[in-house]
Amino acid sequence: MSTDLPEAALFNRADHGTQPHQLVILTANGTTWLEQLALRYRQLRSETRVEPVGLTLDGVEILSVRKLKNRLAASQIADRSGGNFDIIRSDLGEIILNYVGQELDGFQYGYQSIRDRELKNLAGRSIDQIGVKTTQGPDGQTNLALMLGEAKVSTEPKSPPSVVDTKKDSLSKSHTKQLAEVESTADKIWHAYKFCVDQETQMLFGLAVEMFESAHPQLTVYASSVLVRPNSIASINDFGSYLDNPDQFNGAVVNFYIVRANSDDLEGLVDTFFELATTEPSKDAT
């Protein structure tokens, strides 16, 4: 999936990591970034296995394709409830993780929680995002990369916020657990395998499981994070232990994106995201 705008139109990028690790601050650029993410979110929430056709009975059109897609989207986007446990707030972080993983880092997906979770009003209970891609080694050898992705949204004033390192389900604790519990994580990769929509990606997921379980030297694992922060709070300190001690993740490469919103009012920003995602796109945008 690609948005209509290139990376520079959504975010300005500043790198703070030392190779091979990526520690990046993405600053929201202009007014189109949230609209593009909302469109991406709407498309994923209403994506189907096969392309829909209009509903007809005895040659009479009951529902056009356009109206059908809008009815489907309306049925699949949760209501906005507000607060830290609001699913739309959580989904804003996840759709940014989806975007940076696919568009900026080039990973391919099988299971996608935003698209594939069972209930619209409950977050997925597994790893937020699992991705795979091939890479080229210095000797021309084809290697494989496996991304274990987690996303958080935080307005906590302290830096780093507790969702980075101290909470039970913090980013670093989640990644440490995923990398230590190899069998459990392998099961989750197999689950993602089932949702692949093409055989090439499916094969990469199968290879990733086998190589992850055997710690194969041609596999690189990425501990990937997205942290969405208000404009005035976001800082390099938000990287927490990912900056101070990237070696804690059992040899995994750190990819950490802090997303600096162009507002201090994150609740208002999520309100706008929800309104954009639940508004029928113009005919030119569909």
PLY file of the C-alpha trace (Angstrom):
ply
format ascii 1.0
element vertex 286
property float x
property float y
property float z
element edge 285
property int vertex1
property int vertex2
end_header
0.00 0.00 0.00
1.33 3.44 -0.89
-0.01 6.88 -0.06
-0.23 9.57 -2.71
2.52 11.62 -1.11
6.23 10.85 -0.67
7.91 10.55 2.74
9.01 14.20 2.83
5.39 15.36 2.54
4.40 13.48 5.71
7.44 13.93 7.97
10.75 15.69 8.32
13.42 13.25 9.45
16.33 13.61 11.88
18.61 10.62 12.58
20.24 10.17 15.99
21.37 6.54 15.88
24.72 4.88 15.30
24.84 2.10 12.72
23.44 -0.45 12.54
20.78 1.02 14.85
18.27 3.64 13.67
17.02 6.19 16.18
14.90 8.67 14.27
12.72 11.66 15.11
9.99 12.19 12.51
8.37 15.61 12.76
4.92 15.98 11.23
5.13 18.18 8.17
2.30 20.53 7.18
-1.36 19.56 7.25
-1.55 16.53 4.94
0.21 13.91 7.07
-2.80 13.09 9.25
-5.12 13.01 6.25
-2.86 10.53 4.47
-2.59 8.31 7.55
-6.37 8.42 8.05
-6.91 7.36 4.44
-4.43 4.50 4.89
-6.22 3.47 8.08
-9.66 3.55 6.43
-8.37 1.45 3.53
-6.85 -1.18 5.83
-9.89 -1.38 8.12
-12.13 -2.01 5.09
-9.76 -4.13 2.98
-11.25 -7.39 1.65
-9.72 -10.64 0.36
-11.25 -10.10 -3.08
-12.27 -6.86 -4.79
-15.94 -6.11 -3.98
-18.57 -5.87 -6.70
-21.88 -4.07 -6.56
-24.81 -5.90 -4.99
-27.49 -6.81 -7.52
-30.63 -8.93 -7.37
-32.55 -9.94 -10.52
-30.56 -7.39 -12.47
-31.41 -4.54 -10.09
-28.54 -2.78 -8.31
-29.15 -2.79 -4.57
-25.85 -1.22 -3.57
-23.14 0.27 -5.78
-19.47 -0.58 -5.21
-18.81 2.91 -3.90
-21.67 2.78 -1.40
-20.76 -0.75 -0.42
-17.18 0.27 0.39
-18.42 3.20 2.48
-20.88 0.98 4.37
-18.09 -1.51 5.01
-15.69 1.16 6.29
-18.37 2.59 8.60
-18.97 -0.86 10.08
-15.29 -1.58 10.73
-14.01 1.59 12.43
-14.52 1.71 16.20
-16.25 4.59 17.97
-14.06 7.24 19.57
-14.22 6.96 23.36
-11.26 9.13 24.42
-8.55 8.57 27.00
-5.48 6.33 27.17
-7.38 3.12 26.36
-9.25 4.47 23.35
-8.77 2.10 20.39
-8.57 4.97 17.86
-5.73 6.53 19.87
-3.91 3.20 19.87
-4.60 2.71 16.17
-3.00 6.06 15.33
0.28 4.69 16.68
-0.20 1.39 14.85
-0.98 2.97 11.48
2.22 5.03 11.76
4.12 1.84 12.59
2.51 0.26 9.54
3.59 3.22 7.41
7.21 3.46 8.56
7.71 -0.30 8.46
6.42 -0.62 4.92
7.17 2.70 3.24
10.39 3.76 4.98
11.99 0.43 5.94
10.65 -1.76 3.13
9.13 -4.60 5.15
6.35 -6.83 3.81
3.46 -7.92 6.01
1.28 -10.96 6.57
-1.07 -10.44 9.51
-1.80 -6.79 10.17
-3.60 -6.10 13.43
-5.38 -3.02 12.10
-6.77 -5.00 9.19
-7.07 -8.53 10.56
-8.00 -8.37 14.25
-11.27 -10.02 15.15
-13.02 -7.11 16.90
-12.93 -3.49 15.79
-13.07 -2.06 19.31
-10.33 -4.23 20.86
-6.62 -4.02 20.09
-4.80 -7.10 18.86
-3.20 -9.19 21.61
-0.05 -10.21 19.78
2.99 -8.35 18.44
1.70 -5.13 16.88
3.44 -5.71 13.56
5.64 -8.45 12.10
7.43 -7.78 8.83
9.94 -9.51 6.56
12.23 -8.45 3.71
15.31 -9.62 1.89
18.61 -7.75 2.15
21.91 -8.00 0.33
25.06 -8.88 2.21
28.45 -7.30 1.39
29.44 -10.51 -0.43
26.29 -10.44 -2.57
24.61 -13.10 -0.44
20.84 -12.82 0.03
19.94 -12.36 3.69
16.61 -12.03 5.48
15.35 -9.40 7.91
12.57 -9.94 10.46
10.87 -6.95 12.08
9.10 -7.20 15.44
7.20 -3.92 15.76
5.49 -2.20 18.68
3.70 1.16 18.86
2.77 3.49 21.71
1.17 6.92 22.10
2.10 8.94 25.19
1.44 12.41 26.57
3.28 11.69 29.83
5.46 14.76 30.60
8.53 12.85 31.76
11.11 11.72 29.24
11.26 8.90 28.43
7.63 8.14 29.26
6.97 4.95 31.19
5.68 3.18 28.06
9.28 3.03 26.80
10.98 1.13 29.62
9.18 0.87 32.95
5.61 -0.35 32.40
4.95 -4.09 32.29
3.95 -3.83 28.62
6.56 -1.18 27.76
8.32 -1.22 24.41
11.63 -2.51 25.76
10.04 -5.17 27.99
7.91 -6.38 25.07
10.90 -6.64 22.76
13.05 -8.35 25.40
10.32 -10.93 25.97
9.75 -11.55 22.26
13.44 -12.17 21.67
13.84 -14.42 24.72
10.69 -16.52 24.19
11.69 -17.94 20.83
9.01 -20.64 20.58
6.17 -18.26 21.45
7.41 -15.63 18.99
7.83 -18.28 16.30
4.15 -19.22 16.77
3.22 -15.58 16.20
5.27 -15.46 13.00
3.45 -18.57 11.78
0.18 -16.78 12.54
1.31 -13.86 10.35
2.25 -16.39 7.66
-1.40 -17.47 7.35
-2.51 -13.96 6.38
-0.04 -13.37 3.55
-1.75 -12.37 0.32
1.03 -13.49 -2.05
3.29 -16.53 -2.18
6.57 -14.59 -2.21
5.81 -12.89 1.11
4.45 -16.14 2.51
7.70 -17.91 1.65
9.72 -15.17 3.38
7.64 -15.58 6.54
8.21 -19.33 6.48
11.94 -18.80 6.09
11.89 -16.22 8.89
10.37 -18.71 11.34
12.91 -21.41 10.57
15.84 -18.99 10.68
14.60 -17.27 13.86
14.29 -20.56 15.73
17.78 -21.65 14.71
19.40 -18.19 15.13
20.53 -18.48 11.53
23.42 -16.09 10.72
21.67 -14.88 7.55
18.73 -13.51 9.55
18.79 -10.05 11.14
16.05 -9.31 13.69
14.86 -5.73 14.11
13.33 -4.47 17.36
11.16 -1.74 15.83
9.23 0.89 17.76
7.02 3.89 17.10
6.33 6.39 19.88
3.91 9.23 19.16
4.53 12.34 21.28
3.16 15.90 21.58
5.21 18.55 19.81
6.72 20.31 22.83
7.50 17.11 24.78
9.19 14.95 22.15
12.95 14.77 22.54
15.95 12.52 22.04
15.59 11.43 25.68
12.39 9.59 24.71
14.51 6.82 23.17
15.33 5.71 26.72
17.25 2.44 26.96
17.10 1.96 23.19
19.63 4.79 22.98
21.56 4.04 26.17
21.79 0.27 25.81
20.81 -1.07 22.37
22.82 -4.25 23.05
20.19 -5.40 25.57
18.05 -6.87 22.77
19.94 -10.11 22.23
21.70 -8.99 19.05
18.62 -7.39 17.43
19.00 -4.14 15.52
17.06 -1.20 16.96
14.71 0.79 14.71
13.03 3.43 16.90
10.90 6.23 15.46
9.73 9.06 17.69
6.89 10.84 15.91
6.62 14.47 16.93
3.06 15.60 16.29
2.47 19.13 15.05
0.32 19.83 18.11
0.48 19.53 21.89
-3.18 18.47 21.95
-2.90 14.77 21.11
-6.51 14.09 22.07
-7.62 16.77 19.61
-5.29 15.26 17.03
-6.85 11.81 17.51
-10.31 13.42 17.20
-9.26 14.86 13.83
-7.77 11.52 12.74
-11.06 9.80 13.62
-13.13 12.38 11.73
-10.93 12.02 8.65
-11.03 8.22 8.80
-14.83 8.13 9.08
-15.52 10.72 6.38
-16.38 9.38 2.95
-13.49 10.23 0.58
-14.20 12.39 -2.43
-14.60 10.58 -5.75
-11.15 11.84 -6.79
-9.56 10.11 -3.77
-11.11 6.69 -4.40
0 1
1 2
2 3
3 4
4 5
5 6
6 7
7 8
8 9
9 10
10 11
11 12
12 13
13 14
14 15
15 16
16 17
17 18
18 19
19 20
20 21
21 22
22 23
23 24
24 25
25 26
26 27
27 28
28 29
29 30
30 31
31 32
32 33
33 34
34 35
35 36
36 37
37 38
38 39
39 40
40 41
41 42
42 43
43 44
44 45
45 46
46 47
47 48
48 49
49 50
50 51
51 52
52 53
53 54
54 55
55 56
56 57
57 58
58 59
59 60
60 61
61 62
62 63
63 64
64 65
65 66
66 67
67 68
68 69
69 70
70 71
71 72
72 73
73 74
74 75
75 76
76 77
77 78
78 79
79 80
80 81
81 82
82 83
83 84
84 85
85 86
86 87
87 88
88 89
89 90
90 91
91 92
92 93
93 94
94 95
95 96
96 97
97 98
98 99
99 100
100 101
101 102
102 103
103 104
104 105
105 106
106 107
107 108
108 109
109 110
110 111
111 112
112 113
113 114
114 115
115 116
116 117
117 118
118 119
119 120
120 121
121 122
122 123
123 124
124 125
125 126
126 127
127 128
128 129
129 130
130 131
131 132
132 133
133 134
134 135
135 136
136 137
137 138
138 139
139 140
140 141
141 142
142 143
143 144
144 145
145 146
146 147
147 148
148 149
149 150
150 151
151 152
152 153
153 154
154 155
155 156
156 157
157 158
158 159
159 160
160 161
161 162
162 163
163 164
164 165
165 166
166 167
167 168
168 169
169 170
170 171
171 172
172 173
173 174
174 175
175 176
176 177
177 178
178 179
179 180
180 181
181 182
182 183
183 184
184 185
185 186
186 187
187 188
188 189
189 190
190 191
191 192
192 193
193 194
194 195
195 196
196 197
197 198
198 199
199 200
200 201
201 202
202 203
203 204
204 205
205 206
206 207
207 208
208 209
209 210
210 211
211 212
212 213
213 214
214 215
215 216
216 217
217 218
218 219
219 220
220 221
221 222
222 223
223 224
224 225
225 226
226 227
227 228
228 229
229 230
230 231
231 232
232 233
233 234
234 235
235 236
236 237
237 238
238 239
239 240
240 241
241 242
242 243
243 244
244 245
245 246
246 247
247 248
248 249
249 250
250 251
251 252
252 253
253 254
254 255
255 256
256 257
257 258
258 259
259 260
260 261
261 262
262 263
263 264
264 265
265 266
266 267
267 268
268 269
269 270
270 271
271 272
272 273
273 274
274 275
275 276
276 277
277 278
278 279
279 280
280 281
281 282
282 283
283 284
284 285
